Amino acid sequence: MTDTTTDLDAARRAAIEQLWQTLADGDPSAARAAAVEIYHDDAVLEFPQSGERFEGRANFQAWREQYPVPVAFRLRRITGSGDVWVSEVSASYDGGPWLLGVGVLEFDGVRIRRERIYVAEPWDAPEWRAAWRAATPAE
């Protein structure tokens, strides 16, 4: 791996961390600024579970600004290298239960070209698997 690749990966990780921290802080103007920094103008945002596709950063910024309830975020983990990165988060909509989310981020340079977001409800682990289960690390 070259220094350039290492530097680019570090820049991408830092951008993802900054975006999620800004979203977690809940400041709409800061979130808009962070989106300008991390998404290409013609980026695509998809929610495969609902079949929605938003084309252009300005388009999905506009609906995010109109979101009808507060959303709280916790960044769980970032993994990736090269052009593909994954952010794992927990999200709570309007003070509701925490849901688990995964964002698959495809980069072009230091900006996101495409993002796919999946959200799911957690469930209780079945007791029959307890004998093989490892302890879950604390968040």
C-alpha atoms as one frame of an Amber mdcrd trajectory, in Angstrom:
protein
   0.000   0.000   0.000   1.420   3.398  -0.945   1.442   6.476   1.257  -1.097
   8.031  -1.125  -3.516   5.125  -0.598  -2.990   5.252   3.154  -3.560   9.015
   3.168  -6.709   8.684   1.055  -8.111   5.953   3.330  -7.373   8.109   6.382
  -9.108  11.092   4.765 -12.170   8.989   3.889 -12.413   7.553   7.427 -12.084
  11.034   8.930 -14.805  12.383   6.615 -17.190   9.581   7.613 -16.476  10.129
  11.303 -17.030  13.870  10.916 -20.313  13.372   9.050 -21.737  11.040  11.717
 -20.540  13.257  14.550 -22.196  16.246  12.910 -25.439  14.303  12.413 -25.307
  13.115  16.044 -24.851  16.723  17.235 -28.213  17.609  15.653 -27.249  21.006
  14.219 -29.011  21.289  10.822 -26.705  23.987   9.436 -23.596  22.006  10.423
 -25.131  18.864   8.874 -25.702  20.762   5.603 -22.092  21.930   5.596 -20.827
  18.396   6.314 -22.922  17.034   3.428 -21.393  19.598   1.068 -17.951  18.400
   2.142 -18.527  14.640   1.816 -20.990  14.117  -1.091 -20.395  14.788  -4.776
 -22.955  17.178  -6.282 -24.385  14.288  -8.344 -24.239  11.698  -5.536 -26.944
   9.043  -5.283 -28.583   7.988  -1.997 -30.623   4.775  -1.947 -32.812   3.035
   0.618 -33.187  -0.479  -0.848 -35.767  -1.497   1.769 -38.208   1.227   0.662
 -37.114   1.298  -2.978 -36.253   5.006  -2.763 -33.481   6.622  -4.789 -32.444
  10.252  -4.461 -30.240  11.754  -7.154 -28.115  14.798  -6.394 -26.820  16.023
  -3.052 -29.124  19.052  -3.087 -32.143  16.769  -3.484 -31.473  14.596  -0.447
 -30.229  17.560   1.580 -33.598  19.224   1.003 -35.668  16.334   2.362 -33.276
  15.853   5.303 -33.901  19.490   6.242 -37.651  18.813   6.244 -37.429  15.632
   8.354 -40.529  15.719  10.584 -39.008  14.277  13.805 -35.657  14.430  15.580
 -33.247  11.576  14.877 -30.470  10.579  17.289 -27.429   8.665  16.014 -24.644
   6.630  17.563 -21.729   5.568  15.399 -20.923   1.932  16.136 -18.141   1.133
  13.680 -16.501   2.150  10.414 -14.784  -0.402   8.184 -13.422  -0.222   4.686
 -10.591   0.692   2.400 -10.237   1.954  -1.107 -13.479   3.105  -2.684 -15.926
   1.123  -0.479 -16.600   1.866   3.190 -19.291   0.720   5.625 -20.639   2.692
   8.563 -22.604   0.849  11.229 -24.871   3.020  13.359 -27.719   2.956  15.826
 -30.562   5.413  15.239 -33.564   6.482  17.277 -36.402   8.322  15.570 -38.378
  10.777  17.725 -37.140   9.173  20.968 -38.261   5.707  19.874 -36.372   2.431
  20.171 -32.835   2.195  18.834 -32.636   0.644  15.372 -29.536  -0.742  13.696
 -28.333   0.785  10.459 -25.682   0.100   7.859 -24.527   2.548   5.231 -22.520
   1.300   2.262 -20.492   4.208   0.934 -18.835   4.268  -2.476 -16.193   6.965
  -2.825 -14.752   8.767  -5.811 -11.755  10.640  -4.439 -12.558  11.965  -0.983
 -16.293  12.376  -1.655 -19.164   9.913  -1.674 -20.561   9.072  -5.099 -23.212
   6.560  -3.898 -24.652   5.575  -0.519 -27.052   2.754   0.305 -28.655   2.754
   3.762 -30.264  -0.278   5.397 -32.165  -0.061   8.718 -33.437  -2.970  10.820
 -34.927  -3.595  14.216 -32.771  -5.566  16.652 -34.159  -8.824  18.078 -33.530
 -10.972  21.119 -31.072 -13.801  20.568 -32.630 -17.267  20.806 -31.722 -19.079
  23.995 -30.822 -22.334  22.198 -27.630 -20.661  20.828 -26.420 -19.428  24.240
 -23.839 -22.222  24.694 -21.894 -21.002  21.612 -22.397 -17.267  22.019 -19.501
 -14.935  22.867 -19.965 -11.926  25.071 -20.948  -8.809  23.119 -18.450  -5.962
  23.482 -19.876  -2.808  25.013 -20.582   0.085  22.638
